[in-house]
Amino acid sequence: AAVAQPHPAPYTWTYSAENIAGNTYELHFTVNVNSPWHTYSQFTPDGGPIPTSFSFTKNPLYTLDGKVKENGKLQNKHEAVFGVDVKYFNGKVDFVQLVKVKGNAKTNFSGAVEVMVCNDQQCLPPATEKFSIPLN
């Protein structure tokens, strides 16, 4: 009898908050994807691979300012297996969300990110990771 050991994910996430002005924070959700794997943009079209997506826990102590921005080397490629043009990133991608904290509140910004990674031969099932970032 053989037992298969699950392989570690070919990527790692880090989370941080930077106070950029008064009660405004820049939240960084940074993923480092090991070569030859890549991950997908939030703006990948329907019918394609699972796009990277964020869900944020509602909290009356802060408000979101805009949408999550993507900072990385965006690639565009037609993938025949999906039949659509996909948007993806190799290596490091920094997803950034602005948040405004109400008053002098100290709280945590929490939620989850869903990501799917592929290489030239296979895709791993989408995975969801929870996070909590202190805002103080």
Phi and psi in radians as a Rosetta constraint file:
Dihedral C 1 N 2 CA 2 C 2 CIRCULARHARMONIC -2.011 0.35
Dihedral N 2 CA 2 C 2 N 3 CIRCULARHARMONIC 2.534 0.35
Dihedral C 2 N 3 CA 3 C 3 CIRCULARHARMONIC -2.070 0.35
Dihedral N 3 CA 3 C 3 N 4 CIRCULARHARMONIC 2.167 0.35
Dihedral C 3 N 4 CA 4 C 4 CIRCULARHARMONIC -1.459 0.35
Dihedral N 4 CA 4 C 4 N 5 CIRCULARHARMONIC 2.289 0.35
Dihedral C 4 N 5 CA 5 C 5 CIRCULARHARMONIC -1.618 0.35
Dihedral N 5 CA 5 C 5 N 6 CIRCULARHARMONIC 2.288 0.35
Dihedral C 5 N 6 CA 6 C 6 CIRCULARHARMONIC -1.144 0.35
Dihedral N 6 CA 6 C 6 N 7 CIRCULARHARMONIC 2.442 0.35
Dihedral C 6 N 7 CA 7 C 7 CIRCULARHARMONIC -1.396 0.35
Dihedral N 7 CA 7 C 7 N 8 CIRCULARHARMONIC 2.548 0.35
Dihedral C 7 N 8 CA 8 C 8 CIRCULARHARMONIC -1.146 0.35
Dihedral N 8 CA 8 C 8 N 9 CIRCULARHARMONIC 2.616 0.35
Dihedral C 8 N 9 CA 9 C 9 CIRCULARHARMONIC -1.050 0.35
Dihedral N 9 CA 9 C 9 N 10 CIRCULARHARMONIC 2.494 0.35
Dihedral C 9 N 10 CA 10 C 10 CIRCULARHARMONIC -1.448 0.35
Dihedral N 10 CA 10 C 10 N 11 CIRCULARHARMONIC 0.542 0.35
Dihedral C 10 N 11 CA 11 C 11 CIRCULARHARMONIC -2.713 0.35
Dihedral N 11 CA 11 C 11 N 12 CIRCULARHARMONIC 2.784 0.35
Dihedral C 11 N 12 CA 12 C 12 CIRCULARHARMONIC -2.371 0.35
Dihedral N 12 CA 12 C 12 N 13 CIRCULARHARMONIC 2.543 0.35
Dihedral C 12 N 13 CA 13 C 13 CIRCULARHARMONIC -1.882 0.35
Dihedral N 13 CA 13 C 13 N 14 CIRCULARHARMONIC 2.517 0.35
Dihedral C 13 N 14 CA 14 C 14 CIRCULARHARMONIC -2.298 0.35
Dihedral N 14 CA 14 C 14 N 15 CIRCULARHARMONIC 2.639 0.35
Dihedral C 14 N 15 CA 15 C 15 CIRCULARHARMONIC -2.310 0.35
Dihedral N 15 CA 15 C 15 N 16 CIRCULARHARMONIC 2.418 0.35
Dihedral C 15 N 16 CA 16 C 16 CIRCULARHARMONIC -2.692 0.35
Dihedral N 16 CA 16 C 16 N 17 CIRCULARHARMONIC 2.812 0.35
Dihedral C 16 N 17 CA 17 C 17 CIRCULARHARMONIC -2.218 0.35
Dihedral N 17 CA 17 C 17 N 18 CIRCULARHARMONIC 2.394 0.35
Dihedral C 17 N 18 CA 18 C 18 CIRCULARHARMONIC -2.186 0.35
Dihedral N 18 CA 18 C 18 N 19 CIRCULARHARMONIC 2.152 0.35
Dihedral C 18 N 19 CA 19 C 19 CIRCULARHARMONIC -1.320 0.35
Dihedral N 19 CA 19 C 19 N 20 CIRCULARHARMONIC 2.010 0.35
Dihedral C 19 N 20 CA 20 C 20 CIRCULARHARMONIC -1.799 0.35
Dihedral N 20 CA 20 C 20 N 21 CIRCULARHARMONIC -0.338 0.35
Dihedral C 20 N 21 CA 21 C 21 CIRCULARHARMONIC -3.049 0.35
Dihedral N 21 CA 21 C 21 N 22 CIRCULARHARMONIC 2.105 0.35
Dihedral C 21 N 22 CA 22 C 22 CIRCULARHARMONIC 0.924 0.35
Dihedral N 22 CA 22 C 22 N 23 CIRCULARHARMONIC -2.026 0.35
Dihedral C 22 N 23 CA 23 C 23 CIRCULARHARMONIC -1.742 0.35
Dihedral N 23 CA 23 C 23 N 24 CIRCULARHARMONIC 0.293 0.35
Dihedral C 23 N 24 CA 24 C 24 CIRCULARHARMONIC -1.755 0.35
Dihedral N 24 CA 24 C 24 N 25 CIRCULARHARMONIC 2.258 0.35
Dihedral C 24 N 25 CA 25 C 25 CIRCULARHARMONIC -2.086 0.35
Dihedral N 25 CA 25 C 25 N 26 CIRCULARHARMONIC 2.545 0.35
Dihedral C 25 N 26 CA 26 C 26 CIRCULARHARMONIC -1.830 0.35
Dihedral N 26 CA 26 C 26 N 27 CIRCULARHARMONIC 2.025 0.35
Dihedral C 26 N 27 CA 27 C 27 CIRCULARHARMONIC -1.674 0.35
Dihedral N 27 CA 27 C 27 N 28 CIRCULARHARMONIC 2.323 0.35
Dihedral C 27 N 28 CA 28 C 28 CIRCULARHARMONIC -2.007 0.35
Dihedral N 28 CA 28 C 28 N 29 CIRCULARHARMONIC 2.157 0.35
Dihedral C 28 N 29 CA 29 C 29 CIRCULARHARMONIC -1.983 0.35
Dihedral N 29 CA 29 C 29 N 30 CIRCULARHARMONIC 1.751 0.35
Dihedral C 29 N 30 CA 30 C 30 CIRCULARHARMONIC -1.933 0.35
Dihedral N 30 CA 30 C 30 N 31 CIRCULARHARMONIC 2.221 0.35
Dihedral C 30 N 31 CA 31 C 31 CIRCULARHARMONIC -2.003 0.35
Dihedral N 31 CA 31 C 31 N 32 CIRCULARHARMONIC 2.367 0.35
Dihedral C 31 N 32 CA 32 C 32 CIRCULARHARMONIC -1.960 0.35
Dihedral N 32 CA 32 C 32 N 33 CIRCULARHARMONIC 2.028 0.35
Dihedral C 32 N 33 CA 33 C 33 CIRCULARHARMONIC -1.844 0.35
Dihedral N 33 CA 33 C 33 N 34 CIRCULARHARMONIC 2.195 0.35
Dihedral C 33 N 34 CA 34 C 34 CIRCULARHARMONIC -1.268 0.35
Dihedral N 34 CA 34 C 34 N 35 CIRCULARHARMONIC 2.414 0.35
Dihedral C 34 N 35 CA 35 C 35 CIRCULARHARMONIC -1.140 0.35
Dihedral N 35 CA 35 C 35 N 36 CIRCULARHARMONIC 2.484 0.35
Dihedral C 35 N 36 CA 36 C 36 CIRCULARHARMONIC -1.637 0.35
Dihedral N 36 CA 36 C 36 N 37 CIRCULARHARMONIC 0.295 0.35
Dihedral C 36 N 37 CA 37 C 37 CIRCULARHARMONIC -1.340 0.35
Dihedral N 37 CA 37 C 37 N 38 CIRCULARHARMONIC 2.774 0.35
Dihedral C 37 N 38 CA 38 C 38 CIRCULARHARMONIC -2.520 0.35
Dihedral N 38 CA 38 C 38 N 39 CIRCULARHARMONIC 2.818 0.35
Dihedral C 38 N 39 CA 39 C 39 CIRCULARHARMONIC -2.147 0.35
Dihedral N 39 CA 39 C 39 N 40 CIRCULARHARMONIC 2.910 0.35
Dihedral C 39 N 40 CA 40 C 40 CIRCULARHARMONIC -1.849 0.35
Dihedral N 40 CA 40 C 40 N 41 CIRCULARHARMONIC 2.637 0.35
Dihedral C 40 N 41 CA 41 C 41 CIRCULARHARMONIC -1.128 0.35
Dihedral N 41 CA 41 C 41 N 42 CIRCULARHARMONIC 2.774 0.35
Dihedral C 41 N 42 CA 42 C 42 CIRCULARHARMONIC -1.153 0.35
Dihedral N 42 CA 42 C 42 N 43 CIRCULARHARMONIC -0.319 0.35
Dihedral C 42 N 43 CA 43 C 43 CIRCULARHARMONIC -1.893 0.35
Dihedral N 43 CA 43 C 43 N 44 CIRCULARHARMONIC 0.539 0.35
Dihedral C 43 N 44 CA 44 C 44 CIRCULARHARMONIC -1.308 0.35
Dihedral N 44 CA 44 C 44 N 45 CIRCULARHARMONIC 2.353 0.35
Dihedral C 44 N 45 CA 45 C 45 CIRCULARHARMONIC -1.200 0.35
Dihedral N 45 CA 45 C 45 N 46 CIRCULARHARMONIC 2.763 0.35
Dihedral C 45 N 46 CA 46 C 46 CIRCULARHARMONIC -0.990 0.35
Dihedral N 46 CA 46 C 46 N 47 CIRCULARHARMONIC 2.547 0.35
Dihedral C 46 N 47 CA 47 C 47 CIRCULARHARMONIC 1.608 0.35
Dihedral N 47 CA 47 C 47 N 48 CIRCULARHARMONIC -0.230 0.35
Dihedral C 47 N 48 CA 48 C 48 CIRCULARHARMONIC -1.681 0.35
Dihedral N 48 CA 48 C 48 N 49 CIRCULARHARMONIC -2.821 0.35
Dihedral C 48 N 49 CA 49 C 49 CIRCULARHARMONIC -1.179 0.35
Dihedral N 49 CA 49 C 49 N 50 CIRCULARHARMONIC 2.940 0.35
Dihedral C 49 N 50 CA 50 C 50 CIRCULARHARMONIC -1.185 0.35
Dihedral N 50 CA 50 C 50 N 51 CIRCULARHARMONIC 2.129 0.35
Dihedral C 50 N 51 CA 51 C 51 CIRCULARHARMONIC -1.273 0.35
Dihedral N 51 CA 51 C 51 N 52 CIRCULARHARMONIC 2.717 0.35
Dihedral C 51 N 52 CA 52 C 52 CIRCULARHARMONIC -1.126 0.35
Dihedral N 52 CA 52 C 52 N 53 CIRCULARHARMONIC 2.339 0.35
Dihedral C 52 N 53 CA 53 C 53 CIRCULARHARMONIC -2.487 0.35
Dihedral N 53 CA 53 C 53 N 54 CIRCULARHARMONIC 2.641 0.35
Dihedral C 53 N 54 CA 54 C 54 CIRCULARHARMONIC -2.096 0.35
Dihedral N 54 CA 54 C 54 N 55 CIRCULARHARMONIC 2.458 0.35
Dihedral C 54 N 55 CA 55 C 55 CIRCULARHARMONIC -2.222 0.35
Dihedral N 55 CA 55 C 55 N 56 CIRCULARHARMONIC 2.304 0.35
Dihedral C 55 N 56 CA 56 C 56 CIRCULARHARMONIC -1.972 0.35
Dihedral N 56 CA 56 C 56 N 57 CIRCULARHARMONIC 2.376 0.35
Dihedral C 56 N 57 CA 57 C 57 CIRCULARHARMONIC -1.214 0.35
Dihedral N 57 CA 57 C 57 N 58 CIRCULARHARMONIC 2.298 0.35
Dihedral C 57 N 58 CA 58 C 58 CIRCULARHARMONIC -1.159 0.35
Dihedral N 58 CA 58 C 58 N 59 CIRCULARHARMONIC 2.424 0.35
Dihedral C 58 N 59 CA 59 C 59 CIRCULARHARMONIC -2.620 0.35
Dihedral N 59 CA 59 C 59 N 60 CIRCULARHARMONIC 2.139 0.35
Dihedral C 59 N 60 CA 60 C 60 CIRCULARHARMONIC -1.220 0.35
Dihedral N 60 CA 60 C 60 N 61 CIRCULARHARMONIC -0.121 0.35
Dihedral C 60 N 61 CA 61 C 61 CIRCULARHARMONIC -1.530 0.35
Dihedral N 61 CA 61 C 61 N 62 CIRCULARHARMONIC -0.077 0.35
Dihedral C 61 N 62 CA 62 C 62 CIRCULARHARMONIC -2.617 0.35
Dihedral N 62 CA 62 C 62 N 63 CIRCULARHARMONIC 2.837 0.35
Dihedral C 62 N 63 CA 63 C 63 CIRCULARHARMONIC -2.236 0.35
Dihedral N 63 CA 63 C 63 N 64 CIRCULARHARMONIC 2.572 0.35
Dihedral C 63 N 64 CA 64 C 64 CIRCULARHARMONIC -1.363 0.35
Dihedral N 64 CA 64 C 64 N 65 CIRCULARHARMONIC 2.499 0.35
Dihedral C 64 N 65 CA 65 C 65 CIRCULARHARMONIC -2.051 0.35
Dihedral N 65 CA 65 C 65 N 66 CIRCULARHARMONIC 1.669 0.35
Dihedral C 65 N 66 CA 66 C 66 CIRCULARHARMONIC 1.468 0.35
Dihedral N 66 CA 66 C 66 N 67 CIRCULARHARMONIC -2.890 0.35
Dihedral C 66 N 67 CA 67 C 67 CIRCULARHARMONIC -1.914 0.35
Dihedral N 67 CA 67 C 67 N 68 CIRCULARHARMONIC 2.973 0.35
Dihedral C 67 N 68 CA 68 C 68 CIRCULARHARMONIC -1.203 0.35
Dihedral N 68 CA 68 C 68 N 69 CIRCULARHARMONIC 2.218 0.35
Dihedral C 68 N 69 CA 69 C 69 CIRCULARHARMONIC -1.721 0.35
Dihedral N 69 CA 69 C 69 N 70 CIRCULARHARMONIC 2.700 0.35
Dihedral C 69 N 70 CA 70 C 70 CIRCULARHARMONIC -1.973 0.35
Dihedral N 70 CA 70 C 70 N 71 CIRCULARHARMONIC 2.232 0.35
Dihedral C 70 N 71 CA 71 C 71 CIRCULARHARMONIC -2.138 0.35
Dihedral N 71 CA 71 C 71 N 72 CIRCULARHARMONIC 1.901 0.35
Dihedral C 71 N 72 CA 72 C 72 CIRCULARHARMONIC 3.134 0.35
Dihedral N 72 CA 72 C 72 N 73 CIRCULARHARMONIC 3.094 0.35
Dihedral C 72 N 73 CA 73 C 73 CIRCULARHARMONIC -1.508 0.35
Dihedral N 73 CA 73 C 73 N 74 CIRCULARHARMONIC 1.652 0.35
Dihedral C 73 N 74 CA 74 C 74 CIRCULARHARMONIC -1.280 0.35
Dihedral N 74 CA 74 C 74 N 75 CIRCULARHARMONIC 2.294 0.35
Dihedral C 74 N 75 CA 75 C 75 CIRCULARHARMONIC -1.975 0.35
Dihedral N 75 CA 75 C 75 N 76 CIRCULARHARMONIC 2.561 0.35
Dihedral C 75 N 76 CA 76 C 76 CIRCULARHARMONIC -2.120 0.35
Dihedral N 76 CA 76 C 76 N 77 CIRCULARHARMONIC 2.341 0.35
Dihedral C 76 N 77 CA 77 C 77 CIRCULARHARMONIC -2.706 0.35
Dihedral N 77 CA 77 C 77 N 78 CIRCULARHARMONIC 2.462 0.35
Dihedral C 77 N 78 CA 78 C 78 CIRCULARHARMONIC -1.430 0.35
Dihedral N 78 CA 78 C 78 N 79 CIRCULARHARMONIC 2.135 0.35
Dihedral C 78 N 79 CA 79 C 79 CIRCULARHARMONIC -1.891 0.35
Dihedral N 79 CA 79 C 79 N 80 CIRCULARHARMONIC 1.941 0.35
Dihedral C 79 N 80 CA 80 C 80 CIRCULARHARMONIC -1.051 0.35
Dihedral N 80 CA 80 C 80 N 81 CIRCULARHARMONIC -0.609 0.35
Dihedral C 80 N 81 CA 81 C 81 CIRCULARHARMONIC -1.055 0.35
Dihedral N 81 CA 81 C 81 N 82 CIRCULARHARMONIC -0.555 0.35
Dihedral C 81 N 82 CA 82 C 82 CIRCULARHARMONIC -1.704 0.35
Dihedral N 82 CA 82 C 82 N 83 CIRCULARHARMONIC -0.392 0.35
Dihedral C 82 N 83 CA 83 C 83 CIRCULARHARMONIC 1.328 0.35
Dihedral N 83 CA 83 C 83 N 84 CIRCULARHARMONIC 0.332 0.35
Dihedral C 83 N 84 CA 84 C 84 CIRCULARHARMONIC -2.416 0.35
Dihedral N 84 CA 84 C 84 N 85 CIRCULARHARMONIC 2.864 0.35
Dihedral C 84 N 85 CA 85 C 85 CIRCULARHARMONIC -1.422 0.35
Dihedral N 85 CA 85 C 85 N 86 CIRCULARHARMONIC 2.190 0.35
Dihedral C 85 N 86 CA 86 C 86 CIRCULARHARMONIC -1.897 0.35
Dihedral N 86 CA 86 C 86 N 87 CIRCULARHARMONIC 2.686 0.35
Dihedral C 86 N 87 CA 87 C 87 CIRCULARHARMONIC -2.000 0.35
Dihedral N 87 CA 87 C 87 N 88 CIRCULARHARMONIC 2.166 0.35
Dihedral C 87 N 88 CA 88 C 88 CIRCULARHARMONIC -2.513 0.35
Dihedral N 88 CA 88 C 88 N 89 CIRCULARHARMONIC 2.947 0.35
Dihedral C 88 N 89 CA 89 C 89 CIRCULARHARMONIC -2.230 0.35
Dihedral N 89 CA 89 C 89 N 90 CIRCULARHARMONIC 2.482 0.35
Dihedral C 89 N 90 CA 90 C 90 CIRCULARHARMONIC -1.829 0.35
Dihedral N 90 CA 90 C 90 N 91 CIRCULARHARMONIC 2.620 0.35
Dihedral C 90 N 91 CA 91 C 91 CIRCULARHARMONIC 1.276 0.35
Dihedral N 91 CA 91 C 91 N 92 CIRCULARHARMONIC -2.268 0.35
Dihedral C 91 N 92 CA 92 C 92 CIRCULARHARMONIC -1.671 0.35
Dihedral N 92 CA 92 C 92 N 93 CIRCULARHARMONIC 2.361 0.35
Dihedral C 92 N 93 CA 93 C 93 CIRCULARHARMONIC -2.296 0.35
Dihedral N 93 CA 93 C 93 N 94 CIRCULARHARMONIC 2.313 0.35
Dihedral C 93 N 94 CA 94 C 94 CIRCULARHARMONIC -1.955 0.35
Dihedral N 94 CA 94 C 94 N 95 CIRCULARHARMONIC 1.958 0.35
Dihedral C 94 N 95 CA 95 C 95 CIRCULARHARMONIC -1.634 0.35
Dihedral N 95 CA 95 C 95 N 96 CIRCULARHARMONIC 2.296 0.35
Dihedral C 95 N 96 CA 96 C 96 CIRCULARHARMONIC -2.200 0.35
Dihedral N 96 CA 96 C 96 N 97 CIRCULARHARMONIC 2.289 0.35
Dihedral C 96 N 97 CA 97 C 97 CIRCULARHARMONIC -2.211 0.35
Dihedral N 97 CA 97 C 97 N 98 CIRCULARHARMONIC 2.281 0.35
Dihedral C 97 N 98 CA 98 C 98 CIRCULARHARMONIC -1.537 0.35
Dihedral N 98 CA 98 C 98 N 99 CIRCULARHARMONIC 2.439 0.35
Dihedral C 98 N 99 CA 99 C 99 CIRCULARHARMONIC -2.385 0.35
Dihedral N 99 CA 99 C 99 N 100 CIRCULARHARMONIC 2.416 0.35
Dihedral C 99 N 100 CA 100 C 100 CIRCULARHARMONIC -1.951 0.35
Dihedral N 100 CA 100 C 100 N 101 CIRCULARHARMONIC 2.119 0.35
Dihedral C 100 N 101 CA 101 C 101 CIRCULARHARMONIC -1.518 0.35
Dihedral N 101 CA 101 C 101 N 102 CIRCULARHARMONIC 2.443 0.35
Dihedral C 101 N 102 CA 102 C 102 CIRCULARHARMONIC -1.453 0.35
Dihedral N 102 CA 102 C 102 N 103 CIRCULARHARMONIC 2.193 0.35
Dihedral C 102 N 103 CA 103 C 103 CIRCULARHARMONIC 1.078 0.35
Dihedral N 103 CA 103 C 103 N 104 CIRCULARHARMONIC -2.503 0.35
Dihedral C 103 N 104 CA 104 C 104 CIRCULARHARMONIC -1.782 0.35
Dihedral N 104 CA 104 C 104 N 105 CIRCULARHARMONIC 0.535 0.35
Dihedral C 104 N 105 CA 105 C 105 CIRCULARHARMONIC -1.113 0.35
Dihedral N 105 CA 105 C 105 N 106 CIRCULARHARMONIC 2.490 0.35
Dihedral C 105 N 106 CA 106 C 106 CIRCULARHARMONIC -1.964 0.35
Dihedral N 106 CA 106 C 106 N 107 CIRCULARHARMONIC 2.166 0.35
Dihedral C 106 N 107 CA 107 C 107 CIRCULARHARMONIC -2.670 0.35
Dihedral N 107 CA 107 C 107 N 108 CIRCULARHARMONIC 3.137 0.35
Dihedral C 107 N 108 CA 108 C 108 CIRCULARHARMONIC -1.996 0.35
Dihedral N 108 CA 108 C 108 N 109 CIRCULARHARMONIC 2.462 0.35
Dihedral C 108 N 109 CA 109 C 109 CIRCULARHARMONIC -1.701 0.35
Dihedral N 109 CA 109 C 109 N 110 CIRCULARHARMONIC 2.042 0.35
Dihedral C 109 N 110 CA 110 C 110 CIRCULARHARMONIC -2.262 0.35
Dihedral N 110 CA 110 C 110 N 111 CIRCULARHARMONIC 2.874 0.35
Dihedral C 110 N 111 CA 111 C 111 CIRCULARHARMONIC 2.912 0.35
Dihedral N 111 CA 111 C 111 N 112 CIRCULARHARMONIC -2.658 0.35
Dihedral C 111 N 112 CA 112 C 112 CIRCULARHARMONIC -2.589 0.35
Dihedral N 112 CA 112 C 112 N 113 CIRCULARHARMONIC 2.671 0.35
Dihedral C 112 N 113 CA 113 C 113 CIRCULARHARMONIC -2.152 0.35
Dihedral N 113 CA 113 C 113 N 114 CIRCULARHARMONIC 2.380 0.35
Dihedral C 113 N 114 CA 114 C 114 CIRCULARHARMONIC -1.914 0.35
Dihedral N 114 CA 114 C 114 N 115 CIRCULARHARMONIC 2.321 0.35
Dihedral C 114 N 115 CA 115 C 115 CIRCULARHARMONIC -2.442 0.35
Dihedral N 115 CA 115 C 115 N 116 CIRCULARHARMONIC 2.607 0.35
Dihedral C 115 N 116 CA 116 C 116 CIRCULARHARMONIC -2.279 0.35
Dihedral N 116 CA 116 C 116 N 117 CIRCULARHARMONIC 2.371 0.35
Dihedral C 116 N 117 CA 117 C 117 CIRCULARHARMONIC -2.109 0.35
Dihedral N 117 CA 117 C 117 N 118 CIRCULARHARMONIC 2.559 0.35
Dihedral C 117 N 118 CA 118 C 118 CIRCULARHARMONIC -2.401 0.35
Dihedral N 118 CA 118 C 118 N 119 CIRCULARHARMONIC 2.787 0.35
Dihedral C 118 N 119 CA 119 C 119 CIRCULARHARMONIC -2.168 0.35
Dihedral N 119 CA 119 C 119 N 120 CIRCULARHARMONIC -2.876 0.35
Dihedral C 119 N 120 CA 120 C 120 CIRCULARHARMONIC -1.251 0.35
Dihedral N 120 CA 120 C 120 N 121 CIRCULARHARMONIC -0.215 0.35
Dihedral C 120 N 121 CA 121 C 121 CIRCULARHARMONIC -2.034 0.35
Dihedral N 121 CA 121 C 121 N 122 CIRCULARHARMONIC -0.420 0.35
Dihedral C 121 N 122 CA 122 C 122 CIRCULARHARMONIC -2.724 0.35
Dihedral N 122 CA 122 C 122 N 123 CIRCULARHARMONIC 2.837 0.35
Dihedral C 122 N 123 CA 123 C 123 CIRCULARHARMONIC -2.097 0.35
Dihedral N 123 CA 123 C 123 N 124 CIRCULARHARMONIC 2.482 0.35
Dihedral C 123 N 124 CA 124 C 124 CIRCULARHARMONIC -1.501 0.35
Dihedral N 124 CA 124 C 124 N 125 CIRCULARHARMONIC 2.665 0.35
Dihedral C 124 N 125 CA 125 C 125 CIRCULARHARMONIC -1.037 0.35
Dihedral N 125 CA 125 C 125 N 126 CIRCULARHARMONIC 2.574 0.35
Dihedral C 125 N 126 CA 126 C 126 CIRCULARHARMONIC -0.987 0.35
Dihedral N 126 CA 126 C 126 N 127 CIRCULARHARMONIC 2.520 0.35
Dihedral C 126 N 127 CA 127 C 127 CIRCULARHARMONIC -2.230 0.35
Dihedral N 127 CA 127 C 127 N 128 CIRCULARHARMONIC 2.515 0.35
Dihedral C 127 N 128 CA 128 C 128 CIRCULARHARMONIC -1.991 0.35
Dihedral N 128 CA 128 C 128 N 129 CIRCULARHARMONIC 2.312 0.35
Dihedral C 128 N 129 CA 129 C 129 CIRCULARHARMONIC -2.175 0.35
Dihedral N 129 CA 129 C 129 N 130 CIRCULARHARMONIC 2.290 0.35
Dihedral C 129 N 130 CA 130 C 130 CIRCULARHARMONIC -1.517 0.35
Dihedral N 130 CA 130 C 130 N 131 CIRCULARHARMONIC 2.678 0.35
Dihedral C 130 N 131 CA 131 C 131 CIRCULARHARMONIC -2.495 0.35
Dihedral N 131 CA 131 C 131 N 132 CIRCULARHARMONIC 2.794 0.35
Dihedral C 131 N 132 CA 132 C 132 CIRCULARHARMONIC -2.585 0.35
Dihedral N 132 CA 132 C 132 N 133 CIRCULARHARMONIC 2.141 0.35
Dihedral C 132 N 133 CA 133 C 133 CIRCULARHARMONIC -2.070 0.35
Dihedral N 133 CA 133 C 133 N 134 CIRCULARHARMONIC 2.117 0.35
Dihedral C 133 N 134 CA 134 C 134 CIRCULARHARMONIC -1.177 0.35
Dihedral N 134 CA 134 C 134 N 135 CIRCULARHARMONIC 2.385 0.35
Dihedral C 134 N 135 CA 135 C 135 CIRCULARHARMONIC -2.053 0.35
Dihedral N 135 CA 135 C 135 N 136 CIRCULARHARMONIC 1.864 0.35
